[in-house]
Amino acid sequence: MQTPTLKQEALESIDRLPDNADIDEIMYQLYVVDKLRKSRDAIAEGQFIHHEELKREIEQW
């Protein structure tokens, strides 16, 4: 399965918005798409902290 391009994800996301969406809603939707894509990439590269490890770190504060 081929990963959709950023452009494809953005267009699909915008298509789901109502026809009367304003520029702020469109920009926010694009922001969310970008953040989710970057998060998926980071997870795929192993750049994350498991929630149990995070709990241990918080307990040390």
PDB file of N, CA, C and O in Angstrom, chain B, residues numbered from 101:
ATOM      1  N   MET B 101       0.841  -1.183   0.000  1.00  0.00           N
ATOM      2  CA  MET B 101       0.000   0.000   0.000  1.00  0.00           C
ATOM      3  C   MET B 101       0.885   1.246   0.000  1.00  0.00           C
ATOM      4  O   MET B 101       1.767   1.390   0.846  1.00  0.00           O
ATOM      5  N   GLN B 102       0.646   2.120  -0.934  1.00  0.00           N
ATOM      6  CA  GLN B 102       1.447   3.326  -1.066  1.00  0.00           C
ATOM      7  C   GLN B 102       0.912   4.411  -0.141  1.00  0.00           C
ATOM      8  O   GLN B 102      -0.296   4.632  -0.056  1.00  0.00           O
ATOM      9  N   THR B 103       1.819   5.079   0.545  1.00  0.00           N
ATOM     10  CA  THR B 103       1.443   6.172   1.429  1.00  0.00           C
ATOM     11  C   THR B 103       1.015   7.370   0.595  1.00  0.00           C
ATOM     12  O   THR B 103       1.709   7.745  -0.350  1.00  0.00           O
ATOM     13  N   PRO B 104      -0.126   7.978   0.935  1.00  0.00           N
ATOM     14  CA  PRO B 104      -0.552   9.156   0.167  1.00  0.00           C
ATOM     15  C   PRO B 104       0.438  10.308   0.357  1.00  0.00           C
ATOM     16  O   PRO B 104       1.070  10.434   1.406  1.00  0.00           O
ATOM     17  N   THR B 105       0.558  11.128  -0.658  1.00  0.00           N
ATOM     18  CA  THR B 105       1.438  12.288  -0.560  1.00  0.00           C
ATOM     19  C   THR B 105       0.799  13.330   0.352  1.00  0.00           C
ATOM     20  O   THR B 105      -0.398  13.283   0.636  1.00  0.00           O
ATOM     21  N   LEU B 106       1.616  14.258   0.797  1.00  0.00           N
ATOM     22  CA  LEU B 106       1.108  15.342   1.629  1.00  0.00           C
ATOM     23  C   LEU B 106       0.005  16.101   0.895  1.00  0.00           C
ATOM     24  O   LEU B 106      -1.011  16.466   1.487  1.00  0.00           O
ATOM     25  N   LYS B 107       0.217  16.332  -0.386  1.00  0.00           N
ATOM     26  CA  LYS B 107      -0.782  17.044  -1.188  1.00  0.00           C
ATOM     27  C   LYS B 107      -2.093  16.265  -1.221  1.00  0.00           C
ATOM     28  O   LYS B 107      -3.164  16.851  -1.063  1.00  0.00           O
ATOM     29  N   GLN B 108      -2.019  14.954  -1.424  1.00  0.00           N
ATOM     30  CA  GLN B 108      -3.235  14.135  -1.445  1.00  0.00           C
ATOM     31  C   GLN B 108      -3.964  14.198  -0.101  1.00  0.00           C
ATOM     32  O   GLN B 108      -5.185  14.353  -0.057  1.00  0.00           O
ATOM     33  N   GLU B 109      -3.206  14.075   0.999  1.00  0.00           N
ATOM     34  CA  GLU B 109      -3.819  14.144   2.323  1.00  0.00           C
ATOM     35  C   GLU B 109      -4.473  15.501   2.550  1.00  0.00           C
ATOM     36  O   GLU B 109      -5.572  15.582   3.097  1.00  0.00           O
ATOM     37  N   ALA B 110      -3.793  16.566   2.129  1.00  0.00           N
ATOM     38  CA  ALA B 110      -4.329  17.911   2.308  1.00  0.00           C
ATOM     39  C   ALA B 110      -5.619  18.095   1.514  1.00  0.00           C
ATOM     40  O   ALA B 110      -6.604  18.620   2.034  1.00  0.00           O
ATOM     41  N   LEU B 111      -5.611  17.665   0.264  1.00  0.00           N
ATOM     42  CA  LEU B 111      -6.807  17.814  -0.572  1.00  0.00           C
ATOM     43  C   LEU B 111      -7.983  17.002  -0.030  1.00  0.00           C
ATOM     44  O   LEU B 111      -9.117  17.481  -0.023  1.00  0.00           O
ATOM     45  N   GLU B 112      -7.717  15.775   0.422  1.00  0.00           N
ATOM     46  CA  GLU B 112      -8.785  14.951   0.997  1.00  0.00           C
ATOM     47  C   GLU B 112      -9.348  15.599   2.257  1.00  0.00           C
ATOM     48  O   GLU B 112     -10.557  15.582   2.490  1.00  0.00           O
ATOM     49  N   SER B 113      -8.471  16.164   3.056  1.00  0.00           N
ATOM     50  CA  SER B 113      -8.894  16.817   4.287  1.00  0.00           C
ATOM     51  C   SER B 113      -9.748  18.048   3.992  1.00  0.00           C
ATOM     52  O   SER B 113     -10.769  18.272   4.641  1.00  0.00           O
ATOM     53  N   ILE B 114      -9.330  18.834   3.024  1.00  0.00           N
ATOM     54  CA  ILE B 114     -10.088  20.027   2.643  1.00  0.00           C
ATOM     55  C   ILE B 114     -11.436  19.627   2.049  1.00  0.00           C
ATOM     56  O   ILE B 114     -12.445  20.287   2.300  1.00  0.00           O
ATOM     57  N   ASP B 115     -11.457  18.558   1.270  1.00  0.00           N
ATOM     58  CA  ASP B 115     -12.719  18.082   0.679  1.00  0.00           C
ATOM     59  C   ASP B 115     -13.754  17.716   1.738  1.00  0.00           C
ATOM     60  O   ASP B 115     -14.955  17.814   1.488  1.00  0.00           O
ATOM     61  N   ARG B 116     -13.298  17.294   2.918  1.00  0.00           N
ATOM     62  CA  ARG B 116     -14.228  16.916   3.988  1.00  0.00           C
ATOM     63  C   ARG B 116     -14.826  18.130   4.707  1.00  0.00           C
ATOM     64  O   ARG B 116     -15.803  17.997   5.444  1.00  0.00           O
ATOM     65  N   LEU B 117     -14.246  19.299   4.496  1.00  0.00           N
ATOM     66  CA  LEU B 117     -14.770  20.512   5.129  1.00  0.00           C
ATOM     67  C   LEU B 117     -16.059  20.939   4.431  1.00  0.00           C
ATOM     68  O   LEU B 117     -16.275  20.622   3.261  1.00  0.00           O
ATOM     69  N   PRO B 118     -16.912  21.659   5.157  1.00  0.00           N
ATOM     70  CA  PRO B 118     -18.129  22.160   4.508  1.00  0.00           C
ATOM     71  C   PRO B 118     -17.777  23.188   3.431  1.00  0.00           C
ATOM     72  O   PRO B 118     -16.719  23.814   3.482  1.00  0.00           O
ATOM     73  N   ASP B 119     -18.664  23.352   2.468  1.00  0.00           N
ATOM     74  CA  ASP B 119     -18.415  24.280   1.360  1.00  0.00           C
ATOM     75  C   ASP B 119     -18.248  25.725   1.823  1.00  0.00           C
ATOM     76  O   ASP B 119     -17.614  26.528   1.138  1.00  0.00           O
ATOM     77  N   ASN B 120     -18.808  26.054   2.971  1.00  0.00           N
ATOM     78  CA  ASN B 120     -18.713  27.434   3.455  1.00  0.00           C
ATOM     79  C   ASN B 120     -17.559  27.624   4.449  1.00  0.00           C
ATOM     80  O   ASN B 120     -17.539  28.608   5.189  1.00  0.00           O
ATOM     81  N   ALA B 121     -16.604  26.693   4.471  1.00  0.00           N
ATOM     82  CA  ALA B 121     -15.457  26.817   5.372  1.00  0.00           C
ATOM     83  C   ALA B 121     -14.661  28.071   5.021  1.00  0.00           C
ATOM     84  O   ALA B 121     -14.445  28.385   3.850  1.00  0.00           O
ATOM     85  N   ASP B 122     -14.233  28.777   6.064  1.00  0.00           N
ATOM     86  CA  ASP B 122     -13.441  29.984   5.808  1.00  0.00           C
ATOM     87  C   ASP B 122     -11.950  29.636   5.785  1.00  0.00           C
ATOM     88  O   ASP B 122     -11.559  28.502   6.061  1.00  0.00           O
ATOM     89  N   ILE B 123     -11.138  30.625   5.453  1.00  0.00           N
ATOM     90  CA  ILE B 123      -9.706  30.396   5.286  1.00  0.00           C
ATOM     91  C   ILE B 123      -9.060  29.912   6.577  1.00  0.00           C
ATOM     92  O   ILE B 123      -8.130  29.106   6.537  1.00  0.00           O
ATOM     93  N   ASP B 124      -9.542  30.394   7.730  1.00  0.00           N
ATOM     94  CA  ASP B 124      -8.982  29.955   9.007  1.00  0.00           C
ATOM     95  C   ASP B 124      -9.233  28.464   9.240  1.00  0.00           C
ATOM     96  O   ASP B 124      -8.352  27.757   9.729  1.00  0.00           O
ATOM     97  N   GLU B 125     -10.413  27.991   8.897  1.00  0.00           N
ATOM     98  CA  GLU B 125     -10.725  26.564   9.042  1.00  0.00           C
ATOM     99  C   GLU B 125      -9.865  25.724   8.105  1.00  0.00           C
ATOM    100  O   GLU B 125      -9.396  24.650   8.481  1.00  0.00           O
ATOM    101  N   ILE B 126      -9.662  26.208   6.899  1.00  0.00           N
ATOM    102  CA  ILE B 126      -8.837  25.489   5.930  1.00  0.00           C
ATOM    103  C   ILE B 126      -7.387  25.438   6.406  1.00  0.00           C
ATOM    104  O   ILE B 126      -6.746  24.388   6.351  1.00  0.00           O
ATOM    105  N   MET B 127      -6.878  26.564   6.868  1.00  0.00           N
ATOM    106  CA  MET B 127      -5.500  26.612   7.350  1.00  0.00           C
ATOM    107  C   MET B 127      -5.309  25.714   8.567  1.00  0.00           C
ATOM    108  O   MET B 127      -4.287  25.038   8.685  1.00  0.00           O
ATOM    109  N   TYR B 128      -6.290  25.703   9.476  1.00  0.00           N
ATOM    110  CA  TYR B 128      -6.192  24.845  10.648  1.00  0.00           C
ATOM    111  C   TYR B 128      -6.183  23.374  10.226  1.00  0.00           C
ATOM    112  O   TYR B 128      -5.415  22.576  10.764  1.00  0.00           O
ATOM    113  N   GLN B 129      -7.023  23.024   9.277  1.00  0.00           N
ATOM    114  CA  GLN B 129      -7.077  21.643   8.798  1.00  0.00           C
ATOM    115  C   GLN B 129      -5.733  21.238   8.196  1.00  0.00           C
ATOM    116  O   GLN B 129      -5.266  20.122   8.422  1.00  0.00           O
ATOM    117  N   LEU B 130      -5.115  22.126   7.442  1.00  0.00           N
ATOM    118  CA  LEU B 130      -3.800  21.839   6.865  1.00  0.00           C
ATOM    119  C   LEU B 130      -2.739  21.703   7.955  1.00  0.00           C
ATOM    120  O   LEU B 130      -1.843  20.865   7.855  1.00  0.00           O
ATOM    121  N   TYR B 131      -2.843  22.527   8.990  1.00  0.00           N
ATOM    122  CA  TYR B 131      -1.938  22.441  10.141  1.00  0.00           C
ATOM    123  C   TYR B 131      -2.052  21.068  10.798  1.00  0.00           C
ATOM    124  O   TYR B 131      -1.040  20.440  11.109  1.00  0.00           O
ATOM    125  N   VAL B 132      -3.284  20.602  11.009  1.00  0.00           N
ATOM    126  CA  VAL B 132      -3.513  19.301  11.639  1.00  0.00           C
ATOM    127  C   VAL B 132      -2.942  18.181  10.766  1.00  0.00           C
ATOM    128  O   VAL B 132      -2.290  17.270  11.277  1.00  0.00           O
ATOM    129  N   VAL B 133      -3.181  18.243   9.473  1.00  0.00           N
ATOM    130  CA  VAL B 133      -2.646  17.233   8.551  1.00  0.00           C
ATOM    131  C   VAL B 133      -1.122  17.190   8.660  1.00  0.00           C
ATOM    132  O   VAL B 133      -0.535  16.110   8.720  1.00  0.00           O
ATOM    133  N   ASP B 134      -0.490  18.347   8.686  1.00  0.00           N
ATOM    134  CA  ASP B 134       0.966  18.419   8.775  1.00  0.00           C
ATOM    135  C   ASP B 134       1.467  17.826  10.086  1.00  0.00           C
ATOM    136  O   ASP B 134       2.423  17.050  10.085  1.00  0.00           O
ATOM    137  N   LYS B 135       0.837  18.178  11.203  1.00  0.00           N
ATOM    138  CA  LYS B 135       1.265  17.674  12.511  1.00  0.00           C
ATOM    139  C   LYS B 135       1.089  16.161  12.606  1.00  0.00           C
ATOM    140  O   LYS B 135       1.959  15.467  13.131  1.00  0.00           O
ATOM    141  N   LEU B 136      -0.029  15.651  12.103  1.00  0.00           N
ATOM    142  CA  LEU B 136      -0.261  14.206  12.140  1.00  0.00           C
ATOM    143  C   LEU B 136       0.765  13.466  11.284  1.00  0.00           C
ATOM    144  O   LEU B 136       1.269  12.414  11.674  1.00  0.00           O
ATOM    145  N   ARG B 137       1.063  14.019  10.130  1.00  0.00           N
ATOM    146  CA  ARG B 137       2.043  13.382   9.234  1.00  0.00           C
ATOM    147  C   ARG B 137       3.424  13.365   9.887  1.00  0.00           C
ATOM    148  O   ARG B 137       4.118  12.348   9.846  1.00  0.00           O
ATOM    149  N   LYS B 138       3.822  14.479  10.485  1.00  0.00           N
ATOM    150  CA  LYS B 138       5.126  14.539  11.155  1.00  0.00           C
ATOM    151  C   LYS B 138       5.176  13.571  12.335  1.00  0.00           C
ATOM    152  O   LYS B 138       6.205  12.945  12.588  1.00  0.00           O
ATOM    153  N   SER B 139       4.067  13.453  13.052  1.00  0.00           N
ATOM    154  CA  SER B 139       4.005  12.522  14.182  1.00  0.00           C
ATOM    155  C   SER B 139       4.138  11.083  13.711  1.00  0.00           C
ATOM    156  O   SER B 139       4.869  10.298  14.315  1.00  0.00           O
ATOM    157  N   ARG B 140       3.442  10.731  12.645  1.00  0.00           N
ATOM    158  CA  ARG B 140       3.544   9.370  12.095  1.00  0.00           C
ATOM    159  C   ARG B 140       4.977   9.069  11.666  1.00  0.00           C
ATOM    160  O   ARG B 140       5.489   7.976  11.907  1.00  0.00           O
ATOM    161  N   ASP B 141       5.622  10.050  11.028  1.00  0.00           N
ATOM    162  CA  ASP B 141       7.003   9.858  10.581  1.00  0.00           C
ATOM    163  C   ASP B 141       7.936   9.657  11.773  1.00  0.00           C
ATOM    164  O   ASP B 141       8.813   8.793  11.742  1.00  0.00           O
ATOM    165  N   ALA B 142       7.748  10.451  12.818  1.00  0.00           N
ATOM    166  CA  ALA B 142       8.586  10.334  14.012  1.00  0.00           C
ATOM    167  C   ALA B 142       8.408   8.968  14.670  1.00  0.00           C
ATOM    168  O   ALA B 142       9.385   8.349  15.090  1.00  0.00           O
ATOM    169  N   ILE B 143       7.177   8.504  14.761  1.00  0.00           N
ATOM    170  CA  ILE B 143       6.911   7.185  15.347  1.00  0.00           C
ATOM    171  C   ILE B 143       7.565   6.097  14.507  1.00  0.00           C
ATOM    172  O   ILE B 143       8.166   5.168  15.046  1.00  0.00           O
ATOM    173  N   ALA B 144       7.450   6.211  13.194  1.00  0.00           N
ATOM    174  CA  ALA B 144       8.049   5.214  12.297  1.00  0.00           C
ATOM    175  C   ALA B 144       9.568   5.165  12.448  1.00  0.00           C
ATOM    176  O   ALA B 144      10.184   4.120  12.241  1.00  0.00           O
ATOM    177  N   GLU B 145      10.169   6.302  12.811  1.00  0.00           N
ATOM    178  CA  GLU B 145      11.620   6.378  12.989  1.00  0.00           C
ATOM    179  C   GLU B 145      12.034   6.077  14.424  1.00  0.00           C
ATOM    180  O   GLU B 145      13.217   6.153  14.759  1.00  0.00           O
ATOM    181  N   GLY B 146      11.070   5.736  15.272  1.00  0.00           N
ATOM    182  CA  GLY B 146      11.376   5.392  16.657  1.00  0.00           C
ATOM    183  C   GLY B 146      11.616   6.584  17.558  1.00  0.00           C
ATOM    184  O   GLY B 146      12.178   6.435  18.644  1.00  0.00           O
ATOM    185  N   GLN B 147      11.204   7.755  17.131  1.00  0.00           N
ATOM    186  CA  GLN B 147      11.416   8.973  17.916  1.00  0.00           C
ATOM    187  C   GLN B 147      10.191   9.266  18.774  1.00  0.00           C
ATOM    188  O   GLN B 147       9.426  10.192  18.505  1.00  0.00           O
ATOM    189  N   PHE B 148      10.026   8.458  19.807  1.00  0.00           N
ATOM    190  CA  PHE B 148       8.899   8.661  20.703  1.00  0.00           C
ATOM    191  C   PHE B 148       9.245   8.092  22.067  1.00  0.00           C
ATOM    192  O   PHE B 148      10.211   7.342  22.211  1.00  0.00           O
ATOM    193  N   ILE B 149       8.456   8.450  23.064  1.00  0.00           N
ATOM    194  CA  ILE B 149       8.620   7.940  24.418  1.00  0.00           C
ATOM    195  C   ILE B 149       7.370   7.154  24.763  1.00  0.00           C
ATOM    196  O   ILE B 149       6.252   7.650  24.626  1.00  0.00           O
ATOM    197  N   HIS B 150       7.568   5.937  25.208  1.00  0.00           N
ATOM    198  CA  HIS B 150       6.446   5.098  25.627  1.00  0.00           C
ATOM    199  C   HIS B 150       5.788   5.737  26.849  1.00  0.00           C
ATOM    200  O   HIS B 150       6.472   6.343  27.674  1.00  0.00           O
ATOM    201  N   HIS B 151       4.479   5.606  26.968  1.00  0.00           N
ATOM    202  CA  HIS B 151       3.768   6.287  28.050  1.00  0.00           C
ATOM    203  C   HIS B 151       4.245   5.844  29.431  1.00  0.00           C
ATOM    204  O   HIS B 151       4.216   6.647  30.364  1.00  0.00           O
ATOM    205  N   GLU B 152       4.676   4.613  29.591  1.00  0.00           N
ATOM    206  CA  GLU B 152       5.188   4.158  30.888  1.00  0.00           C
ATOM    207  C   GLU B 152       6.490   4.885  31.231  1.00  0.00           C
ATOM    208  O   GLU B 152       6.712   5.258  32.383  1.00  0.00           O
ATOM    209  N   GLU B 153       7.334   5.082  30.244  1.00  0.00           N
ATOM    210  CA  GLU B 153       8.579   5.813  30.461  1.00  0.00           C
ATOM    211  C   GLU B 153       8.279   7.263  30.831  1.00  0.00           C
ATOM    212  O   GLU B 153       8.937   7.833  31.702  1.00  0.00           O
ATOM    213  N   LEU B 154       7.302   7.851  30.180  1.00  0.00           N
ATOM    214  CA  LEU B 154       6.911   9.222  30.484  1.00  0.00           C
ATOM    215  C   LEU B 154       6.380   9.332  31.907  1.00  0.00           C
ATOM    216  O   LEU B 154       6.687  10.298  32.606  1.00  0.00           O
ATOM    217  N   LYS B 155       5.592   8.360  32.342  1.00  0.00           N
ATOM    218  CA  LYS B 155       5.090   8.355  33.723  1.00  0.00           C
ATOM    219  C   LYS B 155       6.250   8.346  34.714  1.00  0.00           C
ATOM    220  O   LYS B 155       6.228   9.076  35.705  1.00  0.00           O
ATOM    221  N   ARG B 156       7.267   7.517  34.449  1.00  0.00           N
ATOM    222  CA  ARG B 156       8.434   7.454  35.343  1.00  0.00           C
ATOM    223  C   ARG B 156       9.152   8.797  35.378  1.00  0.00           C
ATOM    224  O   ARG B 156       9.580   9.246  36.441  1.00  0.00           O
ATOM    225  N   GLU B 157       9.282   9.429  34.238  1.00  0.00           N
ATOM    226  CA  GLU B 157       9.951  10.735  34.195  1.00  0.00           C
ATOM    227  C   GLU B 157       9.168  11.772  34.988  1.00  0.00           C
ATOM    228  O   GLU B 157       9.757  12.571  35.716  1.00  0.00           O
ATOM    229  N   ILE B 158       7.855  11.764  34.854  1.00  0.00           N
ATOM    230  CA  ILE B 158       7.018  12.732  35.573  1.00  0.00           C
ATOM    231  C   ILE B 158       7.119  12.513  37.077  1.00  0.00           C
ATOM    232  O   ILE B 158       7.150  13.476  37.844  1.00  0.00           O
ATOM    233  N   GLU B 159       7.169  11.259  37.503  1.00  0.00           N
ATOM    234  CA  GLU B 159       7.282  10.958  38.934  1.00  0.00           C
ATOM    235  C   GLU B 159       8.571  11.504  39.525  1.00  0.00           C
ATOM    236  O   GLU B 159       8.634  11.761  40.727  1.00  0.00           O
ATOM    237  N   GLN B 160       9.595  11.686  38.709  1.00  0.00           N
ATOM    238  CA  GLN B 160      10.883  12.189  39.194  1.00  0.00           C
ATOM    239  C   GLN B 160      10.905  13.710  39.336  1.00  0.00           C
ATOM    240  O   GLN B 160      11.863  14.264  39.875  1.00  0.00           O
ATOM    241  N   TRP B 161       9.881  14.377  38.867  1.00  0.00           N
ATOM    242  CA  TRP B 161       9.844  15.838  38.956  1.00  0.00           C
ATOM    243  C   TRP B 161       9.711  16.231  40.364  1.00  0.00           C
ATOM    244  O   TRP B 161       9.660  17.422  40.670  1.00  0.00           O
TER     245      TRP B 161
END
